[in-house]
């Protein structure tokens, strides 16, 4: 999360006071349970979607600087101030999104020089970070897109500020999570090209794809034509986009190791990365870092699935030999993770990793 300056609340500047408003979906229906946060102070919206937060000394504030936003969010302060993905009905301020960012100039035109930064979370996903001015203290209506999949009813970590990745190839939007210096997909890839065998659903059940993502053979993961020709990809010193979205790549085992080394306690890394529900044999995790690993199982070339509920295995660049790849495994009965070789004909889940600038 971007660091922001701390600004003391001085009575002479009239910065003290209270922010308040409501959170609703895009049709105006109130949303309860959303978390609204300013600085270190937060509150949860009521059954009517209402929220109130006091502005006190030491609340983190910033002048109107660039702030990441979600393109499906609209902000209103009694009147329309900003509207994303459309025109401004009131004719006051219209902002065009570029790379998911509101420019400094656009932000300054929508807020005075004295602003607090408001954060909004819903079902564990951070939806917006946006400056609001001291003159906009009441009637702040935050409209959010509730179409985001709840994915098998398994909770997300409400303490993690998730990002998002829109795959321009099919419009699918994934949650992402930054852990130390790495940004990972917090969901399994579900990319599929109609009329092809790009990826399989567990037991060929489309509902499994919606919940667990698709599974792919190694050649598909790497965007290669022959899963048994080792000579097609021998330079493992370079990243490989493979089937990942632009700007993301198939991880190496060293990159998975970097992730697990970040997690405190190597003997419990599996527990700390696994989802809090969905695993069999009391194998649920604590999802401390927001990776929310699900037990997606595996599928062979025919699409017949097995072991869902108690194992998940992720594809990587690395190969064992011309016929076998290396996968990273998490199982219900183990608190740790491990690597193993597996046939390139088996289908595995994939978590793509964001390229390092």
Secondary structure, 3 states (H helix, E strand, C coil): CCCCCECCCCHHHCCCEEEEEEEEECCCCECCCCEEEECCEEEECCCCCEEEEEECCCCEECCCCCEECCCCCEEEECCEEEECCCCCCCCCCCCCCECCEECHHHHHHHCCCCEEEEEEEECCEEEEEEEEECCCCCCEEEEECCCCCCCCCCCCCCCCCCEEEECCCCCCEEEEEEECCEEEECCCCCCCCCCCCCCECHHHCHHHHHHHCCEECHHHHCCCCCCCCHHHCCCCCCCECCCCCCCEEECCHHHHHHHHHHCCCHHHHHHHHECCCCCCCCCCCCCCCCCCECCCEEECCCCCEECCCCEEEEEEEEEEECCEEEEEEEECCCCCEEEEEEECCCEEECCCEECCC
